[in-house]
Amino acid sequence: MYEMPVAGEDKGKKQYCARLVPSGTVNIKQLTEKLQYGRSITLVEIQGVLAGLIHELEVALQQGERIHLDGLGYFRMKISSEPVKIRRKCGRSMYGLNPLLSFRKRA
């Protein structure tokens, strides 16, 4: 269970919600090896397809698109910031936001 912070009138009260705890991490190399096993496609071909997929996901997300991959899920850009009291203080420069997307470096 995860204890969530409570704001507003209920501040100080406790709220709990369920949260998944990962059992591990599978990287691209491990995925490509699993995909290649028992198939007539080479490791290099799978790596090329995955690299192309990642590139196209980046491009679509940079253009503000939402992506749906059947059986996998939806991908979209998300932004969050700290609240401010003056509207004009909330902007890209204040938070160092970059309109370009970058995924984490591969392990």
C-alpha positions in Angstrom: 0.0 0.0 0.0 1.1 3.5 -0.7 0.3 6.5 1.6 -0.8 9.4 -0.5 -0.4 13.0 0.7 -3.7 14.8 1.2 -4.2 18.5 0.4 -6.9 21.0 1.1 -9.4 20.7 3.9 -8.4 17.1 4.6 -4.7 17.9 5.0 -3.2 15.8 7.7 -5.5 12.9 7.1 -4.2 9.7 5.6 -5.2 8.1 2.3 -3.9 4.8 0.9 -3.9 3.3 -2.5 -2.6 0.1 -4.1 0.6 0.4 -6.0 2.4 -2.1 -8.2 5.9 -3.0 -7.2 8.1 -4.2 -10.1 9.8 -7.5 -9.8 12.6 -6.4 -12.1 13.6 -4.7 -15.3 13.8 -6.1 -18.8 16.0 -4.1 -21.2 16.0 -3.9 -25.0 18.8 -6.4 -25.4 16.9 -9.0 -23.3 13.6 -8.3 -25.3 15.4 -8.7 -28.6 16.9 -12.0 -27.5 13.5 -13.3 -26.4 11.8 -12.2 -29.6 14.5 -13.9 -31.7 14.4 -17.2 -29.9 12.5 -19.8 -32.1 11.8 -17.4 -34.9 13.3 -17.0 -38.3 14.2 -13.3 -37.8 17.7 -12.2 -36.8 18.7 -10.3 -33.7 19.9 -7.4 -35.9 16.6 -7.2 -37.7 14.7 -7.1 -34.4 17.0 -4.4 -33.1 16.5 -2.4 -36.3 12.7 -2.6 -36.0 12.7 -1.6 -32.3 15.1 1.3 -33.1 12.7 2.4 -35.8 9.7 2.1 -33.5 11.4 4.1 -30.8 12.3 6.8 -33.3 8.7 7.0 -34.7 7.3 7.2 -31.1 9.6 10.1 -30.3 8.6 12.0 -33.5 4.8 11.4 -32.9 5.0 12.5 -29.3 7.1 15.6 -30.1 4.3 16.5 -32.5 1.7 16.2 -29.8 0.2 13.0 -31.0 -1.2 10.3 -28.7 -0.1 6.8 -29.7 -2.1 3.6 -29.3 -0.4 0.2 -29.8 -3.0 -2.6 -29.6 -2.1 -5.0 -26.8 0.5 -2.6 -25.3 -1.3 0.6 -24.4 -1.4 4.3 -25.0 1.5 6.7 -25.0 1.3 10.5 -24.6 3.3 13.4 -23.4 2.7 14.6 -19.8 3.8 17.7 -18.1 3.7 18.7 -14.4 4.8 21.7 -12.5 4.6 23.3 -9.1 1.6 25.6 -8.7 2.1 29.3 -8.9 -0.2 32.2 -7.8 0.6 34.5 -10.8 -0.3 33.0 -14.2 2.4 34.7 -16.1 5.0 33.0 -13.9 4.0 29.6 -15.2 5.8 29.0 -18.4 8.4 27.1 -20.3 11.3 29.3 -19.2 10.4 29.0 -15.5 10.7 25.3 -15.5 13.3 24.8 -18.1 10.9 22.9 -20.3 12.2 21.7 -23.6 9.6 20.9 -26.3 11.8 18.1 -27.6 11.3 14.6 -26.1 14.2 12.4 -25.0 13.9 8.9 -23.7 16.2 7.6 -21.0 19.5 6.2 -22.2 19.6 2.5 -22.8 21.2 0.4 -20.1 
